[in-house]
Amino acid sequence: MTDFWSLIDTAGLAALDRGPRPGVATPADLRQATLESVRGLAPETRAAALGLALLWHDDLDGAHELCQAHEGHQGCDYVHALLHRREGDFANAKYWFRAVGRHAVHDELAQTATTLGQQAMVTDGRWNPARMVDACARALTEPPPQRLVVMQVQAAEFRALGCHLTAALRP
């Protein structure tokens, strides 16, 4: 079985906005490859994994459709928050992050942000998704070198969530 993250991490760092960027997979190809790789998961978790893959490849509309169909599932709600953050609807992104609440990937993200010098995304040692939303909003007005580190944190967030969603598939 192909590692989920290796399967979708094919286009370089995702943009902090809607994109698009060169090298993304077509939604049809991505759907086929992703759904085949996550076949053993519950339907809602499959939808969250596919939504995450679509979002990584700049198909915000496709990801949105999946998340809305499975509203209330923590994984889908997390992807929903990510997509609103990428589309620049920062208040709505914060709403969805509040709906997600504490998540299993947050400890890893707090460590990653701290390692990358982004302590402002961490409050009392814990990942603060609202501060990441604010960092993304600010980074969109900064030159590419300053934007890069926020994109790296975002990539770590996608990777951690993807690994969490597909953990049941690992032997």
Secondary structure, 3 states (H helix, E strand, C coil): CCCHHHHHCCCCCCCCCCCCCCCCCCHHHHHHHHHHHCCCCCHHHHHHHHHHHHHHCCCHHHHHHHHHHCCCCHHHHHHHHHHHHHCCCHHHHHHHHHHHCCCCCHHHHHHHHHHCCCHHHEECCEECHHHHHHHHHHHCCCCHHHHHHHHHHHHHHHHHHHHHHCHHHCC
